[in-house]
């Protein structure tokens, strides 16, 4: 199992989801549940893997970030 296939707890905002998910599953969930006004404004779904030393645990965090011209997302 590589790091992408690792199942972790998923957080979206202040909500901790009850099911363990892979990074790919978390991204799919984030894209599916992104508000329409954010999509229209050019935002994309980003999944960040937390660091146990910095964040106190291992989880994936679903965030929405503004896509800039010339960047991959």
PyMOL Python script that loads the backbone (N, CA, C, O; Angstrom):
from pymol import cmd

cmd.read_pdbstr("""\
ATOM      1  N   UNK A   1       0.851  -1.186   0.000  1.00  0.00           N
ATOM      2  CA  UNK A   1       0.000   0.000   0.000  1.00  0.00           C
ATOM      3  C   UNK A   1       0.894   1.245   0.000  1.00  0.00           C
ATOM      4  O   UNK A   1       1.798   1.378   0.825  1.00  0.00           O
ATOM      5  N   UNK A   2       0.621   2.147  -0.939  1.00  0.00           N
ATOM      6  CA  UNK A   2       1.386   3.389  -0.949  1.00  0.00           C
ATOM      7  C   UNK A   2       0.623   4.484  -0.208  1.00  0.00           C
ATOM      8  O   UNK A   2      -0.501   4.262   0.244  1.00  0.00           O
ATOM      9  N   UNK A   3       1.223   5.651  -0.085  1.00  0.00           N
ATOM     10  CA  UNK A   3       0.639   6.731   0.705  1.00  0.00           C
ATOM     11  C   UNK A   3      -0.704   7.201   0.154  1.00  0.00           C
ATOM     12  O   UNK A   3      -1.557   7.652   0.919  1.00  0.00           O
ATOM     13  N   UNK A   4      -0.903   7.104  -1.146  1.00  0.00           N
ATOM     14  CA  UNK A   4      -2.161   7.557  -1.742  1.00  0.00           C
ATOM     15  C   UNK A   4      -3.301   6.611  -1.380  1.00  0.00           C
ATOM     16  O   UNK A   4      -4.444   7.043  -1.236  1.00  0.00           O
ATOM     17  N   UNK A   5      -2.997   5.328  -1.234  1.00  0.00           N
ATOM     18  CA  UNK A   5      -4.023   4.340  -0.907  1.00  0.00           C
ATOM     19  C   UNK A   5      -4.302   4.222   0.586  1.00  0.00           C
ATOM     20  O   UNK A   5      -5.212   3.498   0.990  1.00  0.00           O
ATOM     21  N   UNK A   6      -3.532   4.923   1.406  1.00  0.00           N
ATOM     22  CA  UNK A   6      -3.704   4.838   2.856  1.00  0.00           C
ATOM     23  C   UNK A   6      -5.046   5.438   3.274  1.00  0.00           C
ATOM     24  O   UNK A   6      -5.398   6.541   2.855  1.00  0.00           O
ATOM     25  N   UNK A   7      -5.783   4.713   4.095  1.00  0.00           N
ATOM     26  CA  UNK A   7      -7.064   5.221   4.593  1.00  0.00           C
ATOM     27  C   UNK A   7      -6.827   5.993   5.877  1.00  0.00           C
ATOM     28  O   UNK A   7      -6.138   5.525   6.783  1.00  0.00           O
ATOM     29  N   UNK A   8      -7.407   7.182   5.941  1.00  0.00           N
ATOM     30  CA  UNK A   8      -7.266   8.049   7.107  1.00  0.00           C
ATOM     31  C   UNK A   8      -8.605   8.678   7.460  1.00  0.00           C
ATOM     32  O   UNK A   8      -9.557   8.626   6.682  1.00  0.00           O
ATOM     33  N   UNK A   9      -8.659   9.266   8.633  1.00  0.00           N
ATOM     34  CA  UNK A   9      -9.800  10.078   9.045  1.00  0.00           C
ATOM     35  C   UNK A   9      -9.840  11.296   8.128  1.00  0.00           C
ATOM     36  O   UNK A   9      -8.793  11.804   7.728  1.00  0.00           O
ATOM     37  N   UNK A  10     -11.047  11.771   7.790  1.00  0.00           N
ATOM     38  CA  UNK A  10     -11.197  12.923   6.903  1.00  0.00           C
ATOM     39  C   UNK A  10     -11.904  14.055   7.646  1.00  0.00           C
ATOM     40  O   UNK A  10     -12.921  13.840   8.306  1.00  0.00           O
ATOM     41  N   UNK A  11     -11.346  15.272   7.528  1.00  0.00           N
ATOM     42  CA  UNK A  11     -11.949  16.459   8.115  1.00  0.00           C
ATOM     43  C   UNK A  11     -12.314  17.436   7.014  1.00  0.00           C
ATOM     44  O   UNK A  11     -11.553  17.646   6.070  1.00  0.00           O
ATOM     45  N   UNK A  12     -13.490  18.028   7.149  1.00  0.00           N
ATOM     46  CA  UNK A  12     -13.920  19.075   6.234  1.00  0.00           C
ATOM     47  C   UNK A  12     -14.432  20.222   7.100  1.00  0.00           C
ATOM     48  O   UNK A  12     -15.523  20.143   7.666  1.00  0.00           O
ATOM     49  N   UNK A  13     -13.649  21.274   7.198  1.00  0.00           N
ATOM     50  CA  UNK A  13     -13.995  22.351   8.123  1.00  0.00           C
ATOM     51  C   UNK A  13     -13.870  21.843   9.548  1.00  0.00           C
ATOM     52  O   UNK A  13     -12.828  21.312   9.931  1.00  0.00           O
ATOM     53  N   UNK A  14     -14.924  22.002  10.334  1.00  0.00           N
ATOM     54  CA  UNK A  14     -14.924  21.508  11.712  1.00  0.00           C
ATOM     55  C   UNK A  14     -15.503  20.105  11.829  1.00  0.00           C
ATOM     56  O   UNK A  14     -15.533  19.532  12.918  1.00  0.00           O
ATOM     57  N   UNK A  15     -15.958  19.555  10.721  1.00  0.00           N
ATOM     58  CA  UNK A  15     -16.611  18.243  10.725  1.00  0.00           C
ATOM     59  C   UNK A  15     -15.584  17.134  10.519  1.00  0.00           C
ATOM     60  O   UNK A  15     -14.765  17.194   9.603  1.00  0.00           O
ATOM     61  N   UNK A  16     -15.639  16.122  11.384  1.00  0.00           N
ATOM     62  CA  UNK A  16     -14.819  14.919  11.222  1.00  0.00           C
ATOM     63  C   UNK A  16     -15.762  13.829  10.716  1.00  0.00           C
ATOM     64  O   UNK A  16     -16.726  13.465  11.391  1.00  0.00           O
ATOM     65  N   UNK A  17     -15.475  13.319   9.536  1.00  0.00           N
ATOM     66  CA  UNK A  17     -16.347  12.317   8.932  1.00  0.00           C
ATOM     67  C   UNK A  17     -16.141  10.955   9.601  1.00  0.00           C
ATOM     68  O   UNK A  17     -15.021  10.624   9.988  1.00  0.00           O
ATOM     69  N   UNK A  18     -17.218  10.156   9.742  1.00  0.00           N
ATOM     70  CA  UNK A  18     -17.129   8.893  10.482  1.00  0.00           C
ATOM     71  C   UNK A  18     -16.427   7.756   9.744  1.00  0.00           C
ATOM     72  O   UNK A  18     -16.062   6.758  10.365  1.00  0.00           O
ATOM     73  N   UNK A  19     -16.232   7.887   8.436  1.00  0.00           N
ATOM     74  CA  UNK A  19     -15.663   6.804   7.632  1.00  0.00           C
ATOM     75  C   UNK A  19     -14.221   7.108   7.242  1.00  0.00           C
ATOM     76  O   UNK A  19     -13.912   8.232   6.847  1.00  0.00           O
ATOM     77  N   UNK A  20     -13.340   6.123   7.350  1.00  0.00           N
ATOM     78  CA  UNK A  20     -11.974   6.278   6.863  1.00  0.00           C
ATOM     79  C   UNK A  20     -11.999   6.274   5.338  1.00  0.00           C
ATOM     80  O   UNK A  20     -12.747   5.508   4.732  1.00  0.00           O
ATOM     81  N   UNK A  21     -11.188   7.124   4.718  1.00  0.00           N
ATOM     82  CA  UNK A  21     -11.169   7.238   3.260  1.00  0.00           C
ATOM     83  C   UNK A  21      -9.744   7.359   2.755  1.00  0.00           C
ATOM     84  O   UNK A  21      -8.838   7.760   3.486  1.00  0.00           O
ATOM     85  N   UNK A  22      -9.563   6.999   1.474  1.00  0.00           N
ATOM     86  CA  UNK A  22      -8.300   7.249   0.802  1.00  0.00           C
ATOM     87  C   UNK A  22      -8.305   8.710   0.341  1.00  0.00           C
ATOM     88  O   UNK A  22      -9.337   9.380   0.379  1.00  0.00           O
ATOM     89  N   UNK A  23      -7.158   9.185  -0.085  1.00  0.00           N
ATOM     90  CA  UNK A  23      -7.052  10.568  -0.582  1.00  0.00           C
ATOM     91  C   UNK A  23      -7.970  10.769  -1.794  1.00  0.00           C
ATOM     92  O   UNK A  23      -8.616  11.808  -1.928  1.00  0.00           O
ATOM     93  N   UNK A  24      -8.019   9.767  -2.669  1.00  0.00           N
ATOM     94  CA  UNK A  24      -8.845   9.855  -3.867  1.00  0.00           C
ATOM     95  C   UNK A  24     -10.334   9.951  -3.499  1.00  0.00           C
ATOM     96  O   UNK A  24     -11.069  10.737  -4.097  1.00  0.00           O
ATOM     97  N   UNK A  25     -10.773   9.163  -2.529  1.00  0.00           N
ATOM     98  CA  UNK A  25     -12.171   9.201  -2.085  1.00  0.00           C
ATOM     99  C   UNK A  25     -12.498  10.550  -1.445  1.00  0.00           C
ATOM    100  O   UNK A  25     -13.579  11.095  -1.664  1.00  0.00           O
ATOM    101  N   UNK A  26     -11.569  11.087  -0.657  1.00  0.00           N
ATOM    102  CA  UNK A  26     -11.782  12.386  -0.013  1.00  0.00           C
ATOM    103  C   UNK A  26     -11.905  13.498  -1.058  1.00  0.00           C
ATOM    104  O   UNK A  26     -12.751  14.384  -0.931  1.00  0.00           O
ATOM    105  N   UNK A  27     -11.057  13.447  -2.091  1.00  0.00           N
ATOM    106  CA  UNK A  27     -11.123  14.456  -3.159  1.00  0.00           C
ATOM    107  C   UNK A  27     -12.444  14.375  -3.914  1.00  0.00           C
ATOM    108  O   UNK A  27     -13.045  15.399  -4.239  1.00  0.00           O
ATOM    109  N   UNK A  28     -12.893  13.148  -4.192  1.00  0.00           N
ATOM    110  CA  UNK A  28     -14.170  12.960  -4.892  1.00  0.00           C
ATOM    111  C   UNK A  28     -15.322  13.530  -4.054  1.00  0.00           C
ATOM    112  O   UNK A  28     -16.214  14.191  -4.585  1.00  0.00           O
ATOM    113  N   UNK A  29     -15.296  13.270  -2.754  1.00  0.00           N
ATOM    114  CA  UNK A  29     -16.335  13.792  -1.859  1.00  0.00           C
ATOM    115  C   UNK A  29     -16.297  15.319  -1.813  1.00  0.00           C
ATOM    116  O   UNK A  29     -17.341  15.970  -1.845  1.00  0.00           O
ATOM    117  N   UNK A  30     -15.093  15.889  -1.739  1.00  0.00           N
ATOM    118  CA  UNK A  30     -14.959  17.339  -1.701  1.00  0.00           C
ATOM    119  C   UNK A  30     -15.451  18.009  -2.970  1.00  0.00           C
ATOM    120  O   UNK A  30     -16.108  19.049  -2.912  1.00  0.00           O
ATOM    121  N   UNK A  31     -15.135  17.413  -4.128  1.00  0.00           N
ATOM    122  CA  UNK A  31     -15.599  17.966  -5.402  1.00  0.00           C
ATOM    123  C   UNK A  31     -17.119  17.871  -5.514  1.00  0.00           C
ATOM    124  O   UNK A  31     -17.772  18.792  -6.004  1.00  0.00           O
ATOM    125  N   UNK A  32     -17.675  16.753  -5.057  1.00  0.00           N
ATOM    126  CA  UNK A  32     -19.117  16.532  -5.146  1.00  0.00           C
ATOM    127  C   UNK A  32     -19.894  17.518  -4.267  1.00  0.00           C
ATOM    128  O   UNK A  32     -20.979  17.964  -4.640  1.00  0.00           O
ATOM    129  N   UNK A  33     -19.341  17.854  -3.107  1.00  0.00           N
ATOM    130  CA  UNK A  33     -20.049  18.700  -2.147  1.00  0.00           C
ATOM    131  C   UNK A  33     -19.631  20.164  -2.164  1.00  0.00           C
ATOM    132  O   UNK A  33     -20.031  20.930  -1.287  1.00  0.00           O
ATOM    133  N   UNK A  34     -18.825  20.567  -3.160  1.00  0.00           N
ATOM    134  CA  UNK A  34     -18.408  21.962  -3.242  1.00  0.00           C
ATOM    135  C   UNK A  34     -19.598  22.845  -3.626  1.00  0.00           C
ATOM    136  O   UNK A  34     -20.308  22.537  -4.583  1.00  0.00           O
ATOM    137  N   UNK A  35     -19.822  23.928  -2.900  1.00  0.00           N
ATOM    138  CA  UNK A  35     -20.920  24.831  -3.233  1.00  0.00           C
ATOM    139  C   UNK A  35     -20.763  25.415  -4.641  1.00  0.00           C
ATOM    140  O   UNK A  35     -19.650  25.674  -5.098  1.00  0.00           O
ATOM    141  N   UNK A  36     -21.881  25.612  -5.308  1.00  0.00           N
ATOM    142  CA  UNK A  36     -21.875  26.102  -6.683  1.00  0.00           C
ATOM    143  C   UNK A  36     -21.219  27.478  -6.806  1.00  0.00           C
ATOM    144  O   UNK A  36     -20.515  27.751  -7.778  1.00  0.00           O
ATOM    145  N   UNK A  37     -21.453  28.336  -5.823  1.00  0.00           N
ATOM    146  CA  UNK A  37     -20.862  29.684  -5.919  1.00  0.00           C
ATOM    147  C   UNK A  37     -19.333  29.647  -5.860  1.00  0.00           C
ATOM    148  O   UNK A  37     -18.674  30.522  -6.421  1.00  0.00           O
ATOM    149  N   UNK A  38     -18.760  28.642  -5.185  1.00  0.00           N
ATOM    150  CA  UNK A  38     -17.306  28.516  -5.171  1.00  0.00           C
ATOM    151  C   UNK A  38     -16.786  28.002  -6.519  1.00  0.00           C
ATOM    152  O   UNK A  38     -15.759  28.469  -7.011  1.00  0.00           O
ATOM    153  N   UNK A  39     -17.501  27.038  -7.111  1.00  0.00           N
ATOM    154  CA  UNK A  39     -17.117  26.543  -8.437  1.00  0.00           C
ATOM    155  C   UNK A  39     -17.146  27.675  -9.450  1.00  0.00           C
ATOM    156  O   UNK A  39     -16.230  27.831 -10.257  1.00  0.00           O
ATOM    157  N   UNK A  40     -18.212  28.460  -9.395  1.00  0.00           N
ATOM    158  CA  UNK A  40     -18.363  29.577 -10.337  1.00  0.00           C
ATOM    159  C   UNK A  40     -17.274  30.633 -10.155  1.00  0.00           C
ATOM    160  O   UNK A  40     -16.921  31.331 -11.106  1.00  0.00           O
ATOM    161  N   UNK A  41     -16.743  30.751  -8.941  1.00  0.00           N
ATOM    162  CA  UNK A  41     -15.705  31.743  -8.658  1.00  0.00           C
ATOM    163  C   UNK A  41     -14.304  31.223  -8.951  1.00  0.00           C
ATOM    164  O   UNK A  41     -13.324  31.934  -8.731  1.00  0.00           O
ATOM    165  N   UNK A  42     -14.196  29.975  -9.451  1.00  0.00           N
ATOM    166  CA  UNK A  42     -12.895  29.439  -9.833  1.00  0.00           C
ATOM    167  C   UNK A  42     -12.171  28.660  -8.752  1.00  0.00           C
ATOM    168  O   UNK A  42     -10.960  28.460  -8.840  1.00  0.00           O
ATOM    169  N   UNK A  43     -12.896  28.218  -7.734  1.00  0.00           N
ATOM    170  CA  UNK A  43     -12.266  27.433  -6.682  1.00  0.00           C
ATOM    171  C   UNK A  43     -12.202  25.960  -7.081  1.00  0.00           C
ATOM    172  O   UNK A  43     -13.019  25.485  -7.870  1.00  0.00           O
ATOM    173  N   UNK A  44     -11.220  25.241  -6.525  1.00  0.00           N
ATOM    174  CA  UNK A  44     -11.068  23.812  -6.758  1.00  0.00           C
ATOM    175  C   UNK A  44     -10.940  23.116  -5.402  1.00  0.00           C
ATOM    176  O   UNK A  44     -10.629  23.747  -4.392  1.00  0.00           O
ATOM    177  N   UNK A  45     -11.185  21.814  -5.401  1.00  0.00           N
ATOM    178  CA  UNK A  45     -11.059  21.013  -4.184  1.00  0.00           C
ATOM    179  C   UNK A  45      -9.603  20.584  -4.018  1.00  0.00           C
ATOM    180  O   UNK A  45      -8.964  20.137  -4.971  1.00  0.00           O
ATOM    181  N   UNK A  46      -9.092  20.725  -2.805  1.00  0.00           N
ATOM    182  CA  UNK A  46      -7.727  20.322  -2.481  1.00  0.00           C
ATOM    183  C   UNK A  46      -7.786  19.437  -1.244  1.00  0.00           C
ATOM    184  O   UNK A  46      -8.463  19.768  -0.270  1.00  0.00           O
ATOM    185  N   UNK A  47      -7.072  18.305  -1.283  1.00  0.00           N
ATOM    186  CA  UNK A  47      -6.997  17.426  -0.119  1.00  0.00           C
ATOM    187  C   UNK A  47      -5.573  17.478   0.412  1.00  0.00           C
ATOM    188  O   UNK A  47      -4.616  17.199  -0.309  1.00  0.00           O
ATOM    189  N   UNK A  48      -5.450  17.836   1.672  1.00  0.00           N
ATOM    190  CA  UNK A  48      -4.149  17.996   2.310  1.00  0.00           C
ATOM    191  C   UNK A  48      -3.968  16.886   3.338  1.00  0.00           C
ATOM    192  O   UNK A  48      -4.858  16.629   4.148  1.00  0.00           O
ATOM    193  N   UNK A  49      -2.812  16.233   3.299  1.00  0.00           N
ATOM    194  CA  UNK A  49      -2.484  15.216   4.302  1.00  0.00           C
ATOM    195  C   UNK A  49      -1.828  15.920   5.489  1.00  0.00           C
ATOM    196  O   UNK A  49      -0.827  16.618   5.328  1.00  0.00           O
ATOM    197  N   UNK A  50      -2.396  15.734   6.677  1.00  0.00           N
ATOM    198  CA  UNK A  50      -1.832  16.388   7.856  1.00  0.00           C
ATOM    199  C   UNK A  50      -0.556  15.693   8.300  1.00  0.00           C
ATOM    200  O   UNK A  50      -0.303  14.543   7.942  1.00  0.00           O
ATOM    201  N   UNK A  51       0.232  16.394   9.072  1.00  0.00           N
ATOM    202  CA  UNK A  51       1.487  15.872   9.604  1.00  0.00           C
ATOM    203  C   UNK A  51       1.313  15.648  11.107  1.00  0.00           C
ATOM    204  O   UNK A  51       0.899  16.563  11.819  1.00  0.00           O
ATOM    205  N   UNK A  52       1.622  14.449  11.597  1.00  0.00           N
ATOM    206  CA  UNK A  52       1.425  14.182  13.028  1.00  0.00           C
ATOM    207  C   UNK A  52       2.234  15.115  13.936  1.00  0.00           C
ATOM    208  O   UNK A  52       1.771  15.465  15.022  1.00  0.00           O
ATOM    209  N   UNK A  53       3.416  15.516  13.514  1.00  0.00           N
ATOM    210  CA  UNK A  53       4.250  16.387  14.342  1.00  0.00           C
ATOM    211  C   UNK A  53       3.699  17.813  14.412  1.00  0.00           C
ATOM    212  O   UNK A  53       3.797  18.463  15.452  1.00  0.00           O
ATOM    213  N   UNK A  54       3.124  18.297  13.318  1.00  0.00           N
ATOM    214  CA  UNK A  54       2.603  19.662  13.286  1.00  0.00           C
ATOM    215  C   UNK A  54       1.142  19.743  13.717  1.00  0.00           C
ATOM    216  O   UNK A  54       0.751  20.664  14.434  1.00  0.00           O
ATOM    217  N   UNK A  55       0.340  18.779  13.278  1.00  0.00           N
ATOM    218  CA  UNK A  55      -1.107  18.851  13.487  1.00  0.00           C
ATOM    219  C   UNK A  55      -1.623  17.936  14.590  1.00  0.00           C
ATOM    220  O   UNK A  55      -2.800  18.003  14.944  1.00  0.00           O
ATOM    221  N   UNK A  56      -0.769  17.091  15.135  1.00  0.00           N
ATOM    222  CA  UNK A  56      -1.187  16.229  16.233  1.00  0.00           C
ATOM    223  C   UNK A  56      -1.874  14.946  15.804  1.00  0.00           C
ATOM    224  O   UNK A  56      -2.348  14.197  16.657  1.00  0.00           O
ATOM    225  N   UNK A  57      -1.942  14.671  14.522  1.00  0.00           N
ATOM    226  CA  UNK A  57      -2.587  13.446  14.065  1.00  0.00           C
ATOM    227  C   UNK A  57      -2.450  13.271  12.565  1.00  0.00           C
ATOM    228  O   UNK A  57      -1.986  14.164  11.855  1.00  0.00           O
ATOM    229  N   UNK A  58      -2.862  12.105  12.101  1.00  0.00           N
ATOM    230  CA  UNK A  58      -2.797  11.804  10.667  1.00  0.00           C
ATOM    231  C   UNK A  58      -4.223  11.796  10.119  1.00  0.00           C
ATOM    232  O   UNK A  58      -5.038  10.954  10.496  1.00  0.00           O
ATOM    233  N   UNK A  59      -4.509  12.731   9.240  1.00  0.00           N
ATOM    234  CA  UNK A  59      -5.830  12.784   8.614  1.00  0.00           C
ATOM    235  C   UNK A  59      -5.696  13.482   7.268  1.00  0.00           C
ATOM    236  O   UNK A  59      -4.645  14.030   6.935  1.00  0.00           O
ATOM    237  N   UNK A  60      -6.776  13.451   6.505  1.00  0.00           N
ATOM    238  CA  UNK A  60      -6.863  14.234   5.277  1.00  0.00           C
ATOM    239  C   UNK A  60      -7.803  15.397   5.557  1.00  0.00           C
ATOM    240  O   UNK A  60      -8.838  15.219   6.201  1.00  0.00           O
ATOM    241  N   UNK A  61      -7.458  16.563   5.088  1.00  0.00           N
ATOM    242  CA  UNK A  61      -8.309  17.746   5.249  1.00  0.00           C
ATOM    243  C   UNK A  61      -8.788  18.183   3.872  1.00  0.00           C
ATOM    244  O   UNK A  61      -7.988  18.367   2.955  1.00  0.00           O
ATOM    245  N   UNK A  62     -10.093  18.347   3.738  1.00  0.00           N
ATOM    246  CA  UNK A  62     -10.681  18.813   2.489  1.00  0.00           C
ATOM    247  C   UNK A  62     -10.770  20.334   2.566  1.00  0.00           C
ATOM    248  O   UNK A  62     -11.374  20.891   3.483  1.00  0.00           O
ATOM    249  N   UNK A  63     -10.161  20.987   1.592  1.00  0.00           N
ATOM    250  CA  UNK A  63     -10.160  22.456   1.523  1.00  0.00           C
ATOM    251  C   UNK A  63     -10.610  22.892   0.137  1.00  0.00           C
ATOM    252  O   UNK A  63     -10.569  22.105  -0.809  1.00  0.00           O
ATOM    253  N   UNK A  64     -11.034  24.134   0.016  1.00  0.00           N
ATOM    254  CA  UNK A  64     -11.360  24.718  -1.276  1.00  0.00           C
ATOM    255  C   UNK A  64     -10.433  25.907  -1.473  1.00  0.00           C
ATOM    256  O   UNK A  64     -10.378  26.811  -0.639  1.00  0.00           O
ATOM    257  N   UNK A  65      -9.704  25.894  -2.586  1.00  0.00           N
ATOM    258  CA  UNK A  65      -8.722  26.941  -2.855  1.00  0.00           C
ATOM    259  C   UNK A  65      -8.970  27.559  -4.222  1.00  0.00           C
ATOM    260  O   UNK A  65      -9.511  26.913  -5.119  1.00  0.00           O
ATOM    261  N   UNK A  66      -8.580  28.780  -4.368  1.00  0.00           N
ATOM    262  CA  UNK A  66      -8.749  29.495  -5.626  1.00  0.00           C
ATOM    263  C   UNK A  66      -7.679  29.054  -6.604  1.00  0.00           C
ATOM    264  O   UNK A  66      -6.492  29.082  -6.276  1.00  0.00           O
ATOM    265  N   UNK A  67      -8.077  28.650  -7.792  1.00  0.00           N
ATOM    266  CA  UNK A  67      -7.118  28.222  -8.814  1.00  0.00           C
ATOM    267  C   UNK A  67      -6.602  29.453  -9.536  1.00  0.00           C
ATOM    268  O   UNK A  67      -7.375  30.275 -10.029  1.00  0.00           O
ATOM    269  N   UNK A  68      -5.303  29.564  -9.589  1.00  0.00           N
ATOM    270  CA  UNK A  68      -4.663  30.683 -10.285  1.00  0.00           C
ATOM    271  C   UNK A  68      -4.305  30.259 -11.686  1.00  0.00           C
ATOM    272  O   UNK A  68      -4.114  29.070 -11.940  1.00  0.00           O
ATOM    273  N   UNK A  69      -4.211  31.193 -12.595  1.00  0.00           N
ATOM    274  CA  UNK A  69      -3.833  30.899 -13.987  1.00  0.00           C
ATOM    275  C   UNK A  69      -2.439  30.299 -14.030  1.00  0.00           C
ATOM    276  O   UNK A  69      -1.533  30.763 -13.337  1.00  0.00           O
ATOM    277  N   UNK A  70      -2.268  29.272 -14.844  1.00  0.00           N
ATOM    278  CA  UNK A  70      -0.966  28.659 -15.028  1.00  0.00           C
ATOM    279  C   UNK A  70      -0.572  27.660 -13.956  1.00  0.00           C
ATOM    280  O   UNK A  70       0.578  27.221 -13.924  1.00  0.00           O
ATOM    281  N   UNK A  71      -1.506  27.284 -13.065  1.00  0.00           N
ATOM    282  CA  UNK A  71      -1.196  26.294 -12.032  1.00  0.00           C
ATOM    283  C   UNK A  71      -2.013  25.032 -12.278  1.00  0.00           C
ATOM    284  O   UNK A  71      -3.083  25.085 -12.884  1.00  0.00           O
ATOM    285  N   UNK A  72      -1.513  23.923 -11.813  1.00  0.00           N
ATOM    286  CA  UNK A  72      -2.218  22.644 -11.963  1.00  0.00           C
ATOM    287  C   UNK A  72      -3.134  22.434 -10.764  1.00  0.00           C
ATOM    288  O   UNK A  72      -2.806  22.819  -9.641  1.00  0.00           O
ATOM    289  N   UNK A  73      -4.285  21.820 -11.016  1.00  0.00           N
ATOM    290  CA  UNK A  73      -5.191  21.467  -9.909  1.00  0.00           C
ATOM    291  C   UNK A  73      -6.129  20.384 -10.341  1.00  0.00           C
ATOM    292  O   UNK A  73      -6.970  19.946  -9.555  1.00  0.00           O
TER     293      UNK A  73
END
""", "prot")
cmd.dss("prot")
cmd.show_as("cartoon", "prot")
cmd.util.cbc("prot")
cmd.orient("prot")
